[in-house]
C-alpha cells in the first residue's frame, strides 16, 4: 500500500465515525417519543384526567392539593406550607380544568417550594 493510499484510508476512518455518530443521533431523535407534561389524576370534574401544561410542569412539579393547602384570602392565594402569597391577578394563576386546586412548584434548588403555576377553581362570591 502506498503512503498516499494509507493516508487516504486513515482520513476516511474519522469521517466514517462522524457520519455513523450523526446517523445514530438522528435515529435516536426520530425514535424517541416526545416529552409530555404529566397528567392530573381523574377527578369528578374530569373523569379522564387532564394534562398539566409543559410550561408549568416540566419535571413532574405539579400535584392536586389537599383541603387547606391553598387558601383564598383578600391578598391572593396563600400556599399554607410555604406562606407564599400568589396574587389573584398573577400570570401564574390558571383556571383549573377540573374545579380543584393544583399546585406546581419547584422541587429542589434555590427556588424549592416556589410556585410555578397555580390552578384554581372558579372563585366563589
LINQUIBEL-V174401 format. One line per field, one symbol per residue. ss: DSSP state (~ for helix, > for strand, _ for the rest). phi: phi as a letter, one per 20 degrees, with the letter a starting at -180 (. if undefined). burial: # if it has 24 or more other C-alpha atoms within 12 Angstrom, else .. Layout:
BEGIN
ss=???
phi=???
burial=???
END
This chain:
BEGIN
ss=__~~~~~~~~~~~~~~~~~~~~~~~~~~~~~_______>>_________>>__________>>>_____>>>>__>>>>_____>>______>>>______>>>>_________>>>>>>_____
phi=.fffffffffffgfffffffffffffffffeeffedffdffgcffcgembdffgfebfcledafeegnfcdecgeqedegfdnfddgfefffecfefdmdfcddbfebnfegnefebcecfgfed
burial=......................................##.........####..##..######....###....###....###.#...##############........########....
END
